[in-house]
Structures are given as C-alpha cells and as structure tokens.
C-alpha cells in the first residue's frame, strides 16, 4: 500500500494516530482512530430482548480470552454456527439511518435526566441497560492480505462484536481493553458494517460506571508478519548513572501460510515533547533472529545499552521510545514503537518507597474514572486538567480505584511525573453488588488480569499492581488462595514490580494474607501501623486508602463540632474538614500517623476529585445515613421511612473529593498543599467572611499554611500568633466573634515572614465574571476550555453563598459540552446552556466544533452585569 492512498482508505477515520512508513515508502503499520460516524440506539430489537444475554452466550465470548489463558486445557473453543444471526441489529443490511449519530468516546448515561428515584449510589443517572452501536466503513481492495485488528480501550459492559453479520468476539469486563481480529470477516473494496452490543446490568456498581463505548476505539492494520498486540515488554534490569541495560522482548505473530524467518532490529530514541521520537538514536540493540511457525507467535529479547541515561522521575519524567523493526526476506514488514522510562523502584519495610534510590513519600490520591459533568467519556484534556490540579496541590501519585484505567491516563502520568498504583478489581468471588464482577470472576479473572498487565507494563509511572480493593475474602483461606494466584500471575507477566492489595480488615495484616503480597496496603488503619510493623518487620506498608473526609465546597455549619459524625445539614457537609464517616478520619489524623511511623510508604487519599455516585453520608442504604446525620434530617428521614418505606435523598455525587466535581478546590486542597509542598509559600483561611446573621456570634477560623506559625488579624486587630505544635497540621482560632470586614493571616516559617492572605466580607452580587483555563484550544473537536464562572461584587470579589441562575450563549466554532456547579444535590442537567451557581461558582466546558476561529461565550444572570470571554480555536 502506498502512502498517498492512505487518506482515501481511512475515509471513516477522523485522525491518523500513527502511520509507520518503511524506508521504501510502503506503509507497514497503521493505527487510526475509529471514533467517528457511529450510530447508536438503546435496547435490543423487538422480539430479541434477552436472546444475547451473557448467561446464554458466554461460550462464544470466552474464546476471545484464550490468548490470556495460560493453561491450554482451559482455553475454549467457539461453538459452531454464527451467534446472533437472528438479531436484526447484527445484520449488515439492517437500515440504521434513523439511529442517533454519535462520536466516541460516548457515555449514554451522562445526559440524564437525573431522577430522584434512581439510586444515588450510582449517580441518579440512567447508565444501565442494553445499547447498540453500528458503524459503516470501507477498506480498499488493495488491502487484501493485510491484517485488521479492532482495539477497544473500554466498553461498559459485556461487549459483543459483529462484522458484516458475523460474530467476531466479545469482552464482558467494562474496564478492560481488548482487541479483536477482524481479518477473517473484513471485505476489502466494499462497505463493511460493525455492530457492537453492550449490556450494562443494573446493581453492578458502587459508583457511577457510565454506559457505552466510553473510551477510544482504534483500527490497526499490519502485514501478516507483525509485532503482536501488546507485543513488546521493555525492562531495564541494570541502571546506573553511566549506563542502563534495556531489554526489549518482542513477540512476533506470523499469520502468513509459511514459516517466517525474521530479524528484529530495535533502536532507542528519546521521546520529544511532541510525543514523537527525537531524530538522534541513543542506542541500538544487537539484531536478533527468530523463526516463527505459520499461525504462531515467537518471542525474542533484544538488548541495548543507553549511556548516561536520563532517568524518569517525578520532577523530570524523561521518556524513551524503542523503535522495533521486523525484517523478513530482507525487507521491513513491520515497525512498532514502545514508550518506556528508565528508573529503579523499590519498596522497603523500613524506608518506604525509593525511586532511583531516593526515598519518596507517596502523596497520592484515589480517583474513579468519571470526569464529573463529562461523565465517563474519555477526554484527554479533562484528565490532564485533573492531573494539573493535583500537581498544583503537591500530589505525586494516583491510584486507579478500583479498576484498570484508560491507557491515556497512564500516558499522562508517564509524561507528567505521577506514580501509579494500577488496580484490577473491586471484588473477587464474593460480590459487593448483586451483578458486579463476582459473576465473572471465575471465568475471567486470569484473562482480565493478564490483559491489564500486558497492556500496562511498559509505563514507568506504574510502581505497584493492586489485585483488589477491600476484597471480602481477605480474611479467609479462600482469599489467601486467590491472592496467591493473582500475585503469581502478576509476577509471571511482570517480575519487575511489586504487588499489593488494599485491605480494610485489620486481620488481613496478621492472618497470613499480608505475606502473600509484596507490599501490604491498609485502608483507613492509621492506628494499626505500629502494631503491623512489630508483627511484620519485613513487609513494606503503604496506606492504600486514607481519610475519606467529606465536605461540600463553600458550606459551613455552626456550631462547629470536632465530633467527626457531626457537620451534616440539608444534604450538605460542613467544609471545616473535620467530618468523616465511621470508618474514616480527617486528613490530620492520617498525617500524624504517617509522621509517627515514617516507614509507611505514603498514602492514597480518598479521593482527589468528587465523583458521580456514592454520596456518603447521604447515600447507600438508609440506615447508614441515619447513623450520622443531623437531628433535624434524621427526624425527617425516620418519618419518611415510617410512612413510605424509604428516604428521599437528592444527593447524586460524592462529598469525598479534595476537589469538587467541577475541579474547584475545596478548603482541604490547601491542607494537603501545605503538607505536600512545604517549599511553596502559602496560607489559606476558612471560612468565608459573609455572615451577616452571625454578627456578635462565634465563627471559628482555621488556617492552613506551609509555614509553621500564623498571626491572624480581624479588621486589623491581632487575634494572636499561633505556632503548630507536634502533630498539628492546622492552626485554629475557635473563639473568634464575627464582625464583617477583613480577616488577614500572616504566616511565618522559622521566624521569617512566609506568606499572607486576606478574606473579606464582600458587597452584594453585582456581576458575573468568566475565566477560562486556556484562551487557545486546538480546533480538533476534542480539546476543551474550562471556564470558571463567578458571581462577584462590584470590586470583583467572589460572593460566597450566591446561587444565581446563569444563562450561557456561545457563537463561533465552539459548543458547550457541559455545565456544572459542584453541588452534590443538584439535579440540573449537565448538558444545558444554563446552571445555577453553587456558593458563588459554576463551570462551563467548551469544545471546538473542528473549525479554527474565535469562540465567544457570554454569561447572563438576572440583575447582574453580564460577562463575555473569547477563546481562539487554532488548527
Ligand atoms: C472505601 C472503599 C471506596 C469507597 C470509600 C468511601 O472503603 O474502598 O471504594 O467506598 O470507602 O469512604
């Protein structure tokens, strides 16, 4: 195939992601986005409901996982015949013209509507049910003899795929990435029709899982002799300042009718800022020769040495690319790029975690996969923004709770310098929900786990594999047996990284379970660290999940109580950062334990961002809520429970985030920043200072600073200078009597002035203001501008406690993809041109429509001066 024909070939493809052209101009490998021009419909065709339910057809799907089943006797053969022929939507001639046109990634639940009767635990959004996607495309006649692989990075859930009416394969776990060989079914030179059925069972998730093909889809074209899917594994067994040994294991697949004698050449480049290899070759591996039988795979290891390697680290995330060329009969037949990094990692029972030989405290957060108002539909800029905000706070690590993440998250972590705990499961054989992964565990855990390990093992950011979160078997012999198997699989697929499990049962630290993993993970057990170490002197320990402090941005309730079960009112949670459910703690409690026991490798806070679903303390079953809410609400709830058998809770998203659903920091962002960025001069005051109804009454003031001492002034009068004592992470003035005016905090470090901030009583709301995170975006239909909308007084100060309705207008080549305000109880749709401010703020997310030009956004609210902003979409 010649280069010039390429753009014609991929009529249907939107972006050419990777095009590898050999020395003679022949295209060796192409990987194109397959996200455009899909058609979508909810539900099965009439009469076919349930015909394709997993329980009935699973024998068909299991065969897809054979590549990841090590024991050949456990591999499945597909039944004969063709699955699903009788279902109209699988057929190529089915007329789908009236289906909804969609572009992937797509989350069918996020547009709502929110419904009060839907479970708050999974976001009060309609994510469940069956959905079908169809796509028409062509490949040219000249591609006869080429191989075509469909890569699906994630489809929620129970995916089944047909091409031209013939069943290709499927994959049930909604968080897994998988690939299907389309070659036997594709018809070059004619129209081809892909049909994908998803089935998302209700009661299958403890959070909002989203629904649909919510990650990227790719079409990969290669020759018959090619590097297999996820076919490289790069390790760096020896690393010193002067040299690094790089082993590149390459698996070559031979789909040709004859045996293939191939030479594998690998050269190494640095990765440039544009994501492409820099021209200079920094190392070349000795060529290796292997012979691969027809229809088989063969592997070989090529070794190279990089002199004076640039190490990957949090501060300098240097990356390399191994470019592997497969040569058969003297001609290149494939070329494959693998990004990797050179670094050493080690967990140590005494020293915690060491990166490149230096101790690094893990300052991590757990996150779910949704992107707030954008739902679960993957967007790279939205993820990048999350990581930028977390970096700003001083976080250096991410736990992909509780499932394999989008591959793009790992790419970003590699590039931005985040450590990653890559997690597989939220349950094993014993489920947490009626229809969750426990139904798949026996048949699929090996396939899912090996697939995840093979997909992810070249990412330098990954420092830990996690076999599961709060697994119910953790205190049983069965759990020890399953853990042993999962750890063994991880060591087989990747002997270079330790394996952990996030355990919430105290016993798991003593009953033998702790000895199965390489690094033991405790969730919410700061009181246990000392005892664990005495009982297990040689097992490294990480706080795999911590805090779970809850709060609503900008809400403060009085009187302020230090009792962690207080602070709840009107389905909101006070933002004094003192409140947490029974199993959880304040950030301060965890800090104190980590300081007392420095051998703990660090922590992963629950959570970095608020997420859809799990609105604890107002979620779950009604009794949980009754256990820790305010008296007034409890009385109402008890009455509802008596009269109607259930409680009407509006909450649909979490209160756990350090950052709210829009990406606006809550107060505790600054508590973490004060600890995690000790060299950044900063000081933060809470609450806001607009309390007209509390004049003469007590309003406690808390101050977070990276300094060690603060003097607080109210209207110029000193309220005293206070110093942090041992185990103290915030400074408090609990006896302040409110008067309007200004509250100024001057922070000191080692006796010298360090930082200063002032909070003022504002005037009444006077105008709207718009502040985009970036004024230039790429005109690629993907890039986003996040515009912060504020209600301000005449002087531009954000007015707290304002909830004005704001209407947005947009013109130019841009569209509003979502609006949100961070209020966990709001049922206003995310897909709209209006939103109510929540405590002074809301968010508009704008995407380019694909054309370059000027996008103008205006915001209007009744009685306030309007605002406008301009974003330029550039080619
Ligand atoms: C943990 C669990 C998380 C989340 C959290 C809320 O026990 O692992 O998934 O539910 O509690 O505090």
Boltz pocket constraint, residues with backbone or C-beta under 6 A from the ligand:
constraints:
  - pocket:
      binder: B
      contacts: [[A, 469], [A, 470], [A, 504], [A, 523], [A, 545], [A, 548], [A, 581], [A, 584], [A, 606], [A, 614], [A, 616]]
      max_distance: 6.0
